[in-house]
């Protein structure tokens, strides 16, 4: 609900951050030095994009 309210207040615009460091001590909480790029993008639902939910697949 919080995400939806924020999207409504920004008229669907949000920031997309690309960060490095999938593993390690800062996993899930990147610091400023880990951030590679910031894009301002328009929010789209999975239905609008024509994709379903993402699923974690085992690596073989």
TORFI-606295 format. One line per field, with one value per atom (N, C-alpha, C, CB): residue number from 1; residue in one letter; chain; atom name; x, y, z. Coordinates in steps of 0.2 Angstrom, whole numbers, plus 5000, padded with zeros to 4 digits. Glycine has a CB too. Example, Ala and Ser with C-alpha at 12.3 -4.5 7.8 and 13.67 -1.06 7.14 Angstrom:
// residues 2
num = (1; 1; 1; 1; 2; 2; 2; 2) .
residu = (A; A; A; A; S; S; S; S) .
chaine = (A; A; A; A; A; A; A; A) .
atome = (N; CA; C; CB; N; CA; C; CB) .
X = (5066; 5062; 5066; 5057; 5064; 5068; 5064; 5070) .
Y = (4972; 4978; 4984; 4978; 4989; 4995; 5000; 4997) .
Z = (5039; 5039; 5039; 5045; 5035; 5036; 5039; 5029) .
// end
This chain:
// residues 60
num = (1; 1; 1; 1; 2; 2; 2; 2; 3; 3; 3; 3; 4; 4; 4; 4; 5; 5; 5; 5; 6; 6; 6; 6; 7; 7; 7; 7; 8; 8; 8; 8; 9; 9; 9; 9; 10; 10; 10; 10; 11; 11; 11; 11; 12; 12; 12; 12; 13; 13; 13; 13; 14; 14; 14; 14; 15; 15; 15; 15; 16; 16; 16; 16; 17; 17; 17; 17; 18; 18; 18; 18; 19; 19; 19; 19; 20; 20; 20; 20; 21; 21; 21; 21; 22; 22; 22; 22; 23; 23; 23; 23; 24; 24; 24; 24; 25; 25; 25; 25; 26; 26; 26; 26; 27; 27; 27; 27; 28; 28; 28; 28; 29; 29; 29; 29; 30; 30; 30; 30; 31; 31; 31; 31; 32; 32; 32; 32; 33; 33; 33; 33; 34; 34; 34; 34; 35; 35; 35; 35; 36; 36; 36; 36; 37; 37; 37; 37; 38; 38; 38; 38; 39; 39; 39; 39; 40; 40; 40; 40; 41; 41; 41; 41; 42; 42; 42; 42; 43; 43; 43; 43; 44; 44; 44; 44; 45; 45; 45; 45; 46; 46; 46; 46; 47; 47; 47; 47; 48; 48; 48; 48; 49; 49; 49; 49; 50; 50; 50; 50; 51; 51; 51; 51; 52; 52; 52; 52; 53; 53; 53; 53; 54; 54; 54; 54; 55; 55; 55; 55; 56; 56; 56; 56; 57; 57; 57; 57; 58; 58; 58; 58; 59; 59; 59; 59; 60; 60; 60; 60) .
residu = (X; X; X; X; X; X; X; X; X; X; X; X; X; X; X; X; X; X; X; X; X; X; X; X; X; X; X; X; X; X; X; X; X; X; X; X; X; X; X; X; X; X; X; X; X; X; X; X; X; X; X; X; X; X; X; X; X; X; X; X; X; X; X; X; X; X; X; X; X; X; X; X; X; X; X; X; X; X; X; X; X; X; X; X; X; X; X; X; X; X; X; X; X; X; X; X; X; X; X; X; X; X; X; X; X; X; X; X; X; X; X; X; X; X; X; X; X; X; X; X; X; X; X; X; X; X; X; X; X; X; X; X; X; X; X; X; X; X; X; X; X; X; X; X; X; X; X; X; X; X; X; X; X; X; X; X; X; X; X; X; X; X; X; X; X; X; X; X; X; X; X; X; X; X; X; X; X; X; X; X; X; X; X; X; X; X; X; X; X; X; X; X; X; X; X; X; X; X; X; X; X; X; X; X; X; X; X; X; X; X; X; X; X; X; X; X; X; X; X; X; X; X; X; X; X; X; X; X; X; X; X; X; X; X; X; X; X; X; X; X) .
chaine = (A; A; A; A; A; A; A; A; A; A; A; A; A; A; A; A; A; A; A; A; A; A; A; A; A; A; A; A; A; A; A; A; A; A; A; A; A; A; A; A; A; A; A; A; A; A; A; A; A; A; A; A; A; A; A; A; A; A; A; A; A; A; A; A; A; A; A; A; A; A; A; A; A; A; A; A; A; A; A; A; A; A; A; A; A; A; A; A; A; A; A; A; A; A; A; A; A; A; A; A; A; A; A; A; A; A; A; A; A; A; A; A; A; A; A; A; A; A; A; A; A; A; A; A; A; A; A; A; A; A; A; A; A; A; A; A; A; A; A; A; A; A; A; A; A; A; A; A; A; A; A; A; A; A; A; A; A; A; A; A; A; A; A; A; A; A; A; A; A; A; A; A; A; A; A; A; A; A; A; A; A; A; A; A; A; A; A; A; A; A; A; A; A; A; A; A; A; A; A; A; A; A; A; A; A; A; A; A; A; A; A; A; A; A; A; A; A; A; A; A; A; A; A; A; A; A; A; A; A; A; A; A; A; A; A; A; A; A; A; A) .
atome = (N; CA; C; CB; N; CA; C; CB; N; CA; C; CB; N; CA; C; CB; N; CA; C; CB; N; CA; C; CB; N; CA; C; CB; N; CA; C; CB; N; CA; C; CB; N; CA; C; CB; N; CA; C; CB; N; CA; C; CB; N; CA; C; CB; N; CA; C; CB; N; CA; C; CB; N; CA; C; CB; N; CA; C; CB; N; CA; C; CB; N; CA; C; CB; N; CA; C; CB; N; CA; C; CB; N; CA; C; CB; N; CA; C; CB; N; CA; C; CB; N; CA; C; CB; N; CA; C; CB; N; CA; C; CB; N; CA; C; CB; N; CA; C; CB; N; CA; C; CB; N; CA; C; CB; N; CA; C; CB; N; CA; C; CB; N; CA; C; CB; N; CA; C; CB; N; CA; C; CB; N; CA; C; CB; N; CA; C; CB; N; CA; C; CB; N; CA; C; CB; N; CA; C; CB; N; CA; C; CB; N; CA; C; CB; N; CA; C; CB; N; CA; C; CB; N; CA; C; CB; N; CA; C; CB; N; CA; C; CB; N; CA; C; CB; N; CA; C; CB; N; CA; C; CB; N; CA; C; CB; N; CA; C; CB; N; CA; C; CB; N; CA; C; CB; N; CA; C; CB; N; CA; C; CB; N; CA; C; CB; N; CA; C; CB; N; CA; C; CB) .
X = (5004; 5000; 5004; 4995; 5010; 5014; 5017; 5020; 5019; 5022; 5017; 5024; 5011; 5005; 5004; 4999; 5004; 5003; 5008; 5002; 5015; 5020; 5020; 5027; 5018; 5017; 5012; 5016; 5007; 5001; 5004; 4995; 5007; 5010; 5015; 5012; 5018; 5024; 5021; 5030; 5015; 5011; 5015; 5012; 5017; 5020; 5027; 5016; 5031; 5038; 5042; 5040; 5047; 5051; 5058; 5048; 5063; 5070; 5072; 5074; 5076; 5078; 5086; 5076; 5088; 5096; 5099; 5097; 5104; 5108; 5114; 5110; 5115; 5120; 5124; 5118; 5131; 5135; 5135; 5142; 5137; 5138; 5132; 5139; 5130; 5125; 5127; 5124; 5133; 5135; 5139; 5139; 5140; 5145; 5141; 5149; 5145; 5143; 5137; 5149; 5138; 5132; 5127; 5136; 5126; 5121; 5114; 5121; 5110; 5103; 5103; 5100; 5109; 5109; 5115; 5109; 5115; 5120; 5122; 5119; 5128; 5130; 5131; 5137; 5132; 5133; 5138; 5134; 5144; 5149; 5148; 5155; 5143; 5140; 5136; 5137; 5133; 5128; 5131; 5124; 5129; 5132; 5128; 5133; 5122; 5118; 5111; 5117; 5108; 5101; 5097; 5102; 5092; 5087; 5081; 5086; 5078; 5071; 5066; 5070; 5062; 5058; 5050; 5060; 5046; 5039; 5037; 5035; 5034; 5032; 5027; 5028; 5028; 5023; 5022; 5026; 5016; 5014; 5017; 5006; 5017; 5019; 5014; 5020; 5008; 5003; 5004; 4996; 5006; 5008; 5014; 5009; 5019; 5025; 5024; 5030; 5018; 5017; 5021; 5018; 5023; 5027; 5024; 5034; 5025; 5022; 5027; 5021; 5025; 5030; 5037; 5027; 5042; 5049; 5049; 5054; 5053; 5054; 5061; 5050; 5063; 5070; 5071; 5072; 5076; 5077; 5084; 5077; 5084; 5090; 5095; 5089; 5102; 5107; 5110; 5113; 5110; 5113; 5119; 5108) .
Y = (4994; 5000; 5006; 5000; 5006; 5012; 5013; 5011; 5008; 5009; 5012; 5002; 5009; 5012; 5019; 5008; 5021; 5028; 5033; 5029; 5030; 5034; 5035; 5031; 5030; 5030; 5035; 5023; 5035; 5040; 5047; 5038; 5048; 5055; 5058; 5055; 5053; 5055; 5054; 5051; 5052; 5051; 5046; 5058; 5040; 5034; 5034; 5033; 5040; 5040; 5038; 5047; 5034; 5032; 5031; 5025; 5030; 5029; 5022; 5033; 5020; 5013; 5013; 5010; 5010; 5010; 5004; 5012; 5004; 4998; 4998; 4998; 4993; 4993; 4986; 4993; 4986; 4980; 4977; 4982; 4971; 4968; 4963; 4973; 4958; 4954; 4950; 4949; 4948; 4944; 4948; 4938; 4946; 4949; 4953; 4954; 4957; 4960; 4965; 4964; 4969; 4974; 4971; 4980; 4965; 4962; 4964; 4954; 4967; 4969; 4976; 4965; 4979; 4986; 4990; 4986; 4991; 4994; 5001; 4995; 5003; 5009; 5014; 5009; 5020; 5025; 5023; 5032; 5020; 5018; 5012; 5016; 5008; 5002; 5004; 4997; 5010; 5011; 5013; 5017; 5010; 5011; 5016; 5004; 5016; 5020; 5022; 5017; 5027; 5029; 5031; 5035; 5028; 5030; 5032; 5024; 5037; 5040; 5036; 5047; 5032; 5028; 5028; 5021; 5027; 5026; 5019; 5028; 5019; 5012; 5009; 5013; 5003; 4998; 4992; 4997; 4990; 4983; 4977; 4983; 4972; 4966; 4964; 4959; 4966; 4965; 4969; 4966; 4975; 4980; 4978; 4987; 4975; 4973; 4966; 4972; 4962; 4956; 4950; 4956; 4951; 4946; 4944; 4948; 4938; 4936; 4937; 4928; 4934; 4935; 4932; 4932; 4935; 4932; 4927; 4938; 4921; 4916; 4914; 4910; 4912; 4910; 4903; 4910; 4902; 4896; 4893; 4897; 4887; 4884; 4884; 4876; 4884; 4884; 4877; 4890; 4874; 4868; 4868; 4863) .
Z = (5000; 5000; 5000; 5006; 5004; 5004; 4997; 5009; 4994; 4987; 4982; 4984; 4983; 4978; 4980; 4979; 4986; 4988; 4985; 4995; 4986; 4983; 4976; 4985; 4972; 4965; 4963; 4962; 4966; 4965; 4966; 4969; 4971; 4973; 4968; 4980; 4965; 4960; 4953; 4961; 4952; 4945; 4942; 4941; 4945; 4942; 4941; 4936; 4943; 4942; 4948; 4940; 4947; 4952; 4950; 4955; 4955; 4954; 4954; 4959; 4949; 4948; 4949; 4941; 4955; 4956; 4954; 4963; 4950; 4949; 4953; 4941; 4957; 4962; 4961; 4969; 4963; 4963; 4970; 4961; 4971; 4977; 4979; 4982; 4975; 4976; 4983; 4971; 4984; 4989; 4994; 4987; 5000; 5005; 5010; 5001; 5014; 5020; 5019; 5023; 5013; 5012; 5007; 5008; 5007; 5003; 5005; 5004; 5000; 5002; 5004; 5006; 5006; 5009; 5006; 5016; 4999; 4996; 4999; 4988; 4999; 5001; 4995; 5005; 4996; 4990; 4985; 4993; 4988; 4984; 4980; 4988; 4981; 4978; 4972; 4982; 4972; 4967; 4960; 4969; 4955; 4948; 4944; 4945; 4944; 4940; 4943; 4933; 4942; 4944; 4938; 4949; 4937; 4931; 4934; 4927; 4931; 4933; 4928; 4933; 4930; 4926; 4928; 4926; 4923; 4924; 4926; 4918; 4932; 4935; 4930; 4942; 4929; 4925; 4928; 4918; 4928; 4931; 4927; 4932; 4930; 4926; 4921; 4931; 4922; 4917; 4911; 4919; 4912; 4907; 4903; 4910; 4906; 4903; 4899; 4908; 4901; 4898; 4901; 4891; 4907; 4911; 4917; 4912; 4919; 4926; 4931; 4925; 4937; 4943; 4942; 4949; 4944; 4944; 4949; 4945; 4947; 4951; 4951; 4948; 4957; 4958; 4956; 4966; 4951; 4948; 4950; 4940; 4952; 4954; 4949; 4957; 4950; 4945; 4945; 4947; 4939; 4938; 4934; 4935) .
// end
